[in-house]
Every structure is written in C-alpha cells, then in structure tokens.
C-alpha cells in the first residue's frame, strides 16, 4: 500500500507489553486537531517551541481521564520533519488500544512499518545510511551490533562520505574551470594534487568495500563451531559452555552424527554455538551427509574452536594434524584447545582445558571474546543492510576513482579525469540516498 505523506499517522512507539510508560506517536499536518480531540494539556497548541505539557486523556471507553504527558514539536525540527506529538502514558494495553482507536476516529491512520523513518528520510532529517541504521538498531542481536548501529545512526560514516563528496565536487570544479582557460595554459590544480586527492578517496572507498563484503546480515548471531576428530570432547565442551546437557555425550567415537546448535551468551554477545560431527571419512550415506554438514558449518563459522584430545596416540595425533592443516587455511578464525587435560600431560602449546575439573574454561571464554570482538571491530564501519545496498555503488565509485587517478598519472585530458570523477560522485550519492 502506498503511503501519502500528507496523511496524519499514528503508532505505538514503545515495546509491546505492560510497562510503567508507553509512547504513542502522531505525525502529519492534522496532528494538532487530532491530538486535541483526546488530550487536554494547557495551551500547548500556541507553543512555538518543542516542550513537554502535563495533561490528561479523555477516552471514549473510559469514564475517567488518564494522566499523560504531551510532547509537541510545532515546527519542522521534529524526527519526521512534520508536526509531531507524542503521548507518554501508562503502558496498559487496553488503554493504548483505546487511544489508537480514538485518534484514528479523529482522522489519523495507523502508520505502516517504518513510515516515521521514511518521512524523516524524505524530509531530509536523515540520509539513507542513517535510515537503514534505525532498522539495525531494532534488529541488533547483541551489544556490539547495537553500538555499530548507533554509530551509523549518529552520522559518523555519513560525515566522512559527505566530506568525500564535497572534495570531489571541489576537484571537479577546479578541473572544469581549467577547461575554460585551456588556451591560456592556466593550471587550477596540478596533476600531483589530483593524484593525491583521488588516492585518498580510493583508500576510503576500498576500506568500505572490503567492509561491505564481510558484514553480517542484520540480527545474525556470530557462529562458533566446535570441530575436531571423533571423541575429542566437543559435545562435552558444548554442554559445559551452555551449562546444560544439550548434546549426547558418550565414550564411543562418532556419537554425534548431526550438528547441534544453541544460543550462548558471552560477554554481552549473543552467539550461535554449534557442535559438529567428528572429522572423518563417512563410510555410509548418513556418515557422508554428516561430514558435508560439518564442512558447511565450518565454512560459515566466525570462529572455529578446534578440539584436540590430550590422550591421542601418536598415530591419531599425526592424523589429526594432517586434517587440521588441510582445513585451517579455509577457516575464518581458529582457536585450538587441548581437551581432557586432566587425563594426560602433553607439551602442546595450545590452551589446555578440562571439562571435568573446569580448568582453562574461563581462559577459553576470554579468548573467544577477544577473537570475536576483534572480528566485530573489523566490520564496524558499515551495517549489513547498508552493505547489501551499497556494494555495487561502492564498486562503481572505486573503479571510477581508479580510472581518474590513472588518467591523471598518464597526462590524459582534464575532461576525461572530470568524467570519471563525476561517475564516482553519482555512485557516492546513491550510497547516501541522494538524487
């Protein structure tokens, strides 16, 4: 359904369920008249600045008034760039439903999903990157994702891209000014300056493009996969980290044939912990399918915890090392741990743990936090939804900037350099959501 920006829209702007306070938001040209039909709060309609007004609601389904605070933005400096009001009241669902019904009866309509943010974007109150960040704030699966979303919403990335756009416009202006005086041999900008400025732009776009290629989708938990030979203690470690028995544990090798997953909270991060089948050649259809699933999980992992039993025989250790070497080059990040350290002493320099005694488990969790935190920081510039949309435009901008730099280095005409810079500028404006 198409949305008319001239409609006055209403929606509950607080989480569902009972609470001490809930928020009902109204935005559109008829906001004052519609709000006045249900709310009494002093001379709020005469206000010329945004402020809070204590008041009360007169609702059709209740014989008594409901206390509320009215926050009113009378100008265009609201979230949506329109007249906007918020009713702050007790978070009682029957009362909230009645408020919505009475406001709709007075001429408002229920807002579509994301419509307030869409109006903010259309009014120029935020750019497209910031509008996408609103969605990612809502979908954030852990504290790190929330911080990244808030960073993009705050305009940090937008400011850098807008500065780059301004620099490109200035460079294009210098180049095209020189074209008007080509016969007088007047140079407005040197070739060295062109190369320096385009190189700085290439570096920024290259970093964002690399970031866009590795960003997690919105709300997707980081995956931690436990892997190793059969009977290496993976399922025991899985249960110990979760502090509950989720995976079947047995002394018989090959007990786990399918992968098992569960949500693990670690230092504020919501992780998907996955226990996989032991790495071995499947000798039947089920075994081969289990190994294929294991390989898929390893390739999709953000971190692989490789479990190496302390009591391996020399032959098993050689087999395990060969298998580890064949896989480690294809994995994102690997943390090797020696399990069952209470059963045998080994000179292995890897982290020694024992699920029976609990030795080394705290150090394991700290190391997992460090590795996953560092991988999250490396992806912190561009959010997932923005990365999907921006990838092609960033590639176009990068290619055009590289062509402009090459043209400047080979003494090509200023008009060719300017043409490439204009193509890069158009791609950059697509990223920012500008026409």
N, C-alpha and C positions, 0 to 999 in steps of 0.2 A: 504494500500500500504506500502510495506517495504521500509525503508529508508537506503540508503547506506551512511555511514559516510564519504566516500571519495568524495561524491558529494559536490560541492560548492553551498550553498543555499543562498537565499536572501528573505527578507521580510521587510515590513514597521514595524518599532518598536516603533511607536508613535500612540497616539489615532487617530481615523478617524476624518475627517472633516478639514475645513480650519483652519490654525493656523500660528503663526509667525515663528514657526520652526517645522520641521518634521525630522524623522530619518529613514534612510534605512540601514539595517544591512546585511552584507555579511560575510559568514564564510565557510572555506574549503580550500583545498590545492591550488586551482586555483584563490584564491582571488586577488593576485597582478595583474595577467594578465587581469582578468575580470574587475577589477576596473579601470585599466589603459586604457581600451578601451573607457571609457566615461569620465574620470576625469583627469584633469591636475592640479598638486599641487606640484610644485617644485621637489626635488629629494627624494620623500617620500619612494620609493622602496629601497633606500640604507640605510634607517634608521634601527638601531638595537635596538632601544627602542621605547616604545609606546609614541606617541605625536600627536599633532594636526597640520594639514597643511592647510592653507588657499588655496583655489583653485577655479576651475570652472568646470562645466559640459558641455560637448559637446553632445547634444541630437539630435537624428535623426529627431524629429518632430519640432525642433525649429532652426531658423537661427541664433539666438544669444546664447551666453553662459549663463549659470545660475550660479550665485555665490554659493559656498558651502564651508563648512569646512570638511576636511577629517581627521578622527581619525583612526589611523592604529596601530594594535598590531602585530608586526612582528614575535613574538615567541609563545610559548605555555602558556603564562601567561594571556591569554585573558579569556573572560567569557566562551567560549566553549572549551578552551584548544587547539584551532587551530588558523591558520592565520585568523585574523578577521579585518574587516574595517567597519566604519560607515560613511555615508554621511549625514551631517547636512545641510539642505537647507530649503527654504521657504515651508510652508505647503500648497501648491496648488495642488489639486488632479490631474488635467491633467498633471502637471509636474511629480508628483510622479508616475503616471501610465506609463509615458514615460520612466522614469528611470528604472522601473521594466522591461519593455519590452526590453530596450536596454541591460540591464545586463543579462537577460535570453537569448537574441540573442547571447551574447558573451560567453555563456557556463554555466551560472548559472541556477538553477531551483528554483521555488518557494518553500519555506520551508513549511513543514506540521505544524499543530498546535502543539506547544510545542517542536519542533525539536531542537531549540537552547538550551533549558534547558536539553533536553535528551542528547545532545552531551556534555554539561557541566558535567552531571552525569557520562556518560561513560568515560570521560577523568579524572574523579576524582577531578574535580573542586568544586563539592559539593556532599553531600551524599543524600540519598533518602528523608530524612526528609526535607532537605533544598529545594530539587526539588519540593516536594509537597507544600512547603510554597510559592513558586513562584506562583502557581495556586491560593492559598488562598489570596495572596496579590491582585491579579486581581479580585477575586470574593468577596472581603470584602464588607459587606453591611453597615458598619459604622466605626467610628474612632477606637473603641475598637478592633474590629476584625482585622483591619489593623495593629494595634500595636502588637497584638498577632502573626499575620503572619510574620511581620518584625522581631519579636523576635526569632521565629523559623528559619527564613531565615538567621539571623545573627549567628546562630550556638550555641545559649545558651544551648538548650536541647541536641544538638549533643555532645557538650563538656562534659556534665555530663555522657551521655551514653558511650562515648568513654573512659572516665576515669574509669567507672564501668567495661567496657570490659578489660581494662588494668589491673585492680585489680584482675579480675577473672583469667586472664592468669597467673599473678604472683602467685596467690594462687594455681592454678593447678600445676604450676611449682614446688612450694615448696612441695606439696603433692606427686607428682610423683618422685621428687628427693629422698624423703624418702623411696619410694618403692625399690629403687636400693640398699639401705643400711638397709633393714628390719632386716637382721640377726645381724647387729651390734648395734641395738637399738639406732640409731641416729634419733632424732626428729628435723625436719627442721621447723615445725610450730606446735604450741600447739593446743589442742582442744579448749581452750578458745579463742584463736586468730581466729580459723576457725569460731566459733560461732559469734564472734564479727563482722567479715568481711561479713559473709553471712547475718547477721541480718541487717546490713547497706544496703546491696543490696536488701534485701526483702522490706525494708521500701521505697526505691526509686521506685522499680517496682510496689509496691502496690499503691503508690500515682499516678503514671502514669496510671495504670489500672483503678483506680477509675475515673480519669480524662477522660480516653478514653470512659468510659461508659456514660458520661454526656455531651460530646461535641456536639455542634450544627453542622449540616451539613453546608458545605461551602455556604456562602451567605444567609443563612436562617435568617430572621429577628426574633428578640425576640418577643414573643406574650404576649400581655397584654389583659386580658379578663375582661370585666365588667360583674358582676353577682350580683344576689340578688332576692328578691321577685318581683312579677309583680308590676309595677307602683312605683318602688323605685328610679326613676330618672336616670336610666342607660343611656337611649337614650339621655336625655338632657345633661348629663355629656359627652357622646360620642361626641355630636355636639360641646359642649363648648371647649373641648380639641382640636378638629380639627379646631375650629373657622369657621365652615361652617355647614349648615344643611344637613347632610348625612342620618340620621336616622329619621323615622317618630316619632313625639312626640305627645302624647295625654293623657288626664286625665283618659281615660278608661284603666283599667288594661288589660294586655295581648295584647297590640297593636303590639309588636314585636313578631312574630311567628318564624321567621328565623333569623339566625345570620347575622350581617352586619360587614364588615371589611374595614379598610382603613389604609394607611400608615401615621404614626405620627413621626415627627422628634422631638426628645427630647435630648437636650444637646449633639448633635452630634451623637446620636444613632438613627438608623432607626428601628422603632418599627411597629409591626402589631397590631393595636388596634381593638378589636372585641367586639361588642355589642351583647349580647345573649338574648334569651327569658327568661322571669322571671321564677324562680324556683317554679314549682307547678306540681301537678299530671295532666297529659293530659287526658281529658275525651273523646277524639276522635282520629282518626288516625293521623290527622295533628298535634294535640297537643302532642301526644306521640312521633312523629318524631322530633318535635321541642325540646322536652326535651332530646331526645337521642343525637341530635346535640349539645345541650348545654353541656351535660356531656362530650362528646368527646372534645369540645373546652377547658373545664376546665382542663381535664387531660393532654392536650398538652400545657397548658399555662406555661410560665416562671414566670408570676406574675398575680394573680387574685386580682382585685380591687372589694371588696365586698361592695355593696351599701346598706346602711340601712337608710330608710327614718326616719326623725326626728319625724314625726307626726303619727307613728304607734300606734294603740291601744294596750292595754295590751295583748289581745288575739293574735294579729298579732305579737307582739314582742316575745311572747313565741314560736309561730310557726316558726318565723324567726330564733331564737336562736337554736331550735332543728335542723332545716335544716342546719344551718351553722356548728354546731357541727358534724353533720353526714358527711359533705363534707371536712372540714378543714384538717382532717388527711391524705387525699389523694392528697392534692394540693401541688405544689412545693413551692410557697411563696404566702402569703395572706396579703393584706393591706385593713383594714376595714375603711370605711369612712361613716360619717353620712351626708346624703344629705338633702337638704331643711332646713338647719339650721336657715334660716330666718323666717320659719313658726312656729317653736316650740322650746322651750328650753328643753334640755334633759341632764341628768347627765352623759351620755355615754362618757367614756374617749377617744373614737376613734376620729380621725381627723374630725372636723366639716367643711363642705363646703356648699356653696350656689352658684348654677349656675346662679341664677338671679342677685345676687349682686357681684359675683366674689370672695366672702370671702373664704379663705382657698385653692383656686385653685393653687396659687403659692407654698404653702407648700405641696400640693398633688404632684405637678410635681417634687419638690425637693426630696420628699420621694420615688417616683417611680424611680428617677435617682439613689438614693442611693441603693435601693434594687436590681435593675437590674445591676448596676455597681459592686456590691459585688458578684452577681451570675456570672457575666462575669469574674471577677478576679479569682474565684474558678475554672474556666475552662480554665485558660490562659496558661497551660503548653503544651498541645498537641492540634494540629489543627484537624478539623473534618475529612479531607481526610486521614490524618495520623492515626487518631484514628480508623477508619474503617479497615484500612490495618493491624494495629499493634495489635489489641485487642487479637487475638488468640496467636500471638507470645509472647506477654507480659504475657498471662496466662500460657503458657508453661514455660517461664523463671521463673515466680513466683513459680510454682509448683516444678520445679527442684531445685530452691534455698531453698525452704522449706524442701524438701527431703534431700538435702545436710546438712542443719542445723540439722535436726533430726538425720541423720546418725552420724554426729559428736557428738551430745549430748549423743547418746546411745553407743558410742565407737565402731561403725561399722568400717570395714576396710577402710583404706585411698583410696583404689581403688574404693570403692562404692561412697565415697564422691566426688572423682575426676570425676567419670562417670556422676553424677548428675550435677556437675559444668560445664562439657563440653556440656551437653544438654542445660543448661541455656545460655551458651556462643553462641551456634548455633542460638538459638532463638533471642538473642540480636543482632547478626549480620544480621538476617533477618529484624529486625526493622530498622537498619542502611542501609540496602540495600547492604550489603557486602556478598561476596561468601566465 
